[in-house]
Amino acid sequence: MVPSAVKKGRAGSVSQDWSKKVGAGVPVYYKPECWRKFSRFYDFLVGLFFLPFGGEKRYRARFVDFIAPRPGEQVLDVCCGTGTLTALVAGRLSGKGRVTGVDLSAAMITKAHGKVADLSATFKTADVESLPFAPDSFDKEYVSFGLHELPAGVRQAVLGEMYRTLKAGGGLFVFDFNLAKSPLPRLAIRTFVRTFEEADAYRMMLDGLRLQIEAAGFKVKEWRPVLGGMFQMIYAVKPAEKGDG
Ligand SMILES: C[S@@+](CC[C@H](N)C(=O)[O-])C[C@H]1O[C@@H](n2cnc3c(N)ncnc32)[C@H](O)[C@@H]1O
């Protein structure tokens, strides 16, 4: 779900080392200017994207139901963007507990602030590759259309950070692209991702996101195909004890 025109140039570079930082700690693959510009029309484009499938609200609500936030919980929204989900999750917390949205784009976070009047939500501008939180801080963590934005090695590191900051027994929830099995949805999502996203996003669909999640230490409990399998929702847990699950 992204500004490919401004992001091209990373395509085909899946095996590069993306660990380097430029400027003020910004990862070399990340395009701050692109996200700044994109923040203005991101919500409009996401709305347009989901329009033929019954509208964005429906899928956002479905993911929030999947996360099932409960009052009193500490929840982390990784790559929160303009905060659409952060606001919905804050609503479910009913003033008890907190959802924290993290994104590297100050412009996206500014948009997010505008959506949440609720004290149950806070935002941080930070690189999710090193989350600015202590180990075992959150009951639940989620990432929606954020993981496909990251080069494979960085994605693995981010999942590692989510593991570190999640409490033992806590839940990880992911919503992202998936390479559908049926021919028509497969063609549609393949064409979309290959046209508008980076090569890393397509590789993520080929290599299997579940494997990366398990490699970070999580146990995958549920995998749900969405919209004919063009998207996927994954629920995984951080085992309470080594060997649990
Ligand atoms: C496609 S948007 C998804 C936004 C939101 N989660 C949603 O569902 O609409 C991806 C977001 O990931 C953020 N992002 C990408 N790499 C990041 C990084 N290393 N650290 C923090 N945020 C990052 C971008 O700034 C952007 O806001």
The ligand as an SDF file (V2000), in Angstrom:
LIG
                    3D

 27 29  0  0  0  0  0  0  0  0999 V2000
    1.8270    1.0320    4.0380 C   0  0  0  0  0  0  0  0  0  0  0  0
    2.0400    2.0060    5.4860 S   0  0  0  0  0  0  0  0  0  0  0  0
    1.0060    1.1080    6.6270 C   0  0  0  0  0  0  0  0  0  0  0  0
    0.3380    2.0290    7.6010 C   0  0  0  0  0  0  0  0  0  0  0  0
   -0.7220    1.4160    8.4950 C   0  0  0  0  0  0  0  0  0  0  0  0
   -0.2080    0.3700    9.3390 N   0  0  0  0  0  0  0  0  0  0  0  0
   -1.9400    0.9430    7.7440 C   0  0  0  0  0  0  0  0  0  0  0  0
   -2.4080   -0.1810    7.9660 O   0  0  0  0  0  0  0  0  0  0  0  0
   -2.4660    1.7490    6.9510 O   0  0  0  0  0  0  0  0  0  0  0  0
    3.6670    1.5540    6.0230 C   0  0  0  0  0  0  0  0  0  0  0  0
    4.2240    2.4520    7.1000 C   0  0  0  0  0  0  0  0  0  0  0  0
    5.4410    1.8440    7.5340 O   0  0  0  0  0  0  0  0  0  0  0  0
    6.3260    2.8760    7.9420 C   0  0  0  0  0  0  0  0  0  0  0  0
    7.7010    2.3400    8.0080 N   0  0  0  0  0  0  0  0  0  0  0  0
    8.4010    1.7320    7.0260 C   0  0  0  0  0  0  0  0  0  0  0  0
    9.6350    1.3780    7.4800 N   0  0  0  0  0  0  0  0  0  0  0  0
    9.6870    1.7750    8.7810 C   0  0  0  0  0  0  0  0  0  0  0  0
   10.6830    1.6950    9.8090 C   0  0  0  0  0  0  0  0  0  0  0  0
   11.8720    1.1310    9.5910 N   0  0  0  0  0  0  0  0  0  0  0  0
   10.3980    2.1910   11.0360 N   0  0  0  0  0  0  0  0  0  0  0  0
    9.1840    2.7520   11.2920 C   0  0  0  0  0  0  0  0  0  0  0  0
    8.2040    2.8750   10.3510 N   0  0  0  0  0  0  0  0  0  0  0  0
    8.4550    2.3880    9.1200 C   0  0  0  0  0  0  0  0  0  0  0  0
    6.1050    3.9640    6.8960 C   0  0  0  0  0  0  0  0  0  0  0  0
    6.5460    5.2250    7.3770 O   0  0  0  0  0  0  0  0  0  0  0  0
    4.5840    3.8640    6.6810 C   0  0  0  0  0  0  0  0  0  0  0  0
    3.8960    4.7970    7.4810 O   0  0  0  0  0  0  0  0  0  0  0  0
  1  2  1  0
  2  3  1  0
  2 10  1  0
  3  4  1  0
  4  5  1  0
  5  6  1  0
  5  7  1  0
  7  8  2  0
  7  9  1  0
 10 11  1  0
 11 12  1  0
 11 26  1  0
 12 13  1  0
 13 14  1  0
 13 24  1  0
 14 15  1  0
 14 23  1  0
 15 16  2  0
 16 17  1  0
 17 18  1  0
 17 23  2  0
 18 19  1  0
 18 20  2  0
 20 21  1  0
 21 22  2  0
 22 23  1  0
 24 25  1  0
 24 26  1  0
 26 27  1  0
M  CHG  2   2   1   9  -1
M  END
$$$$
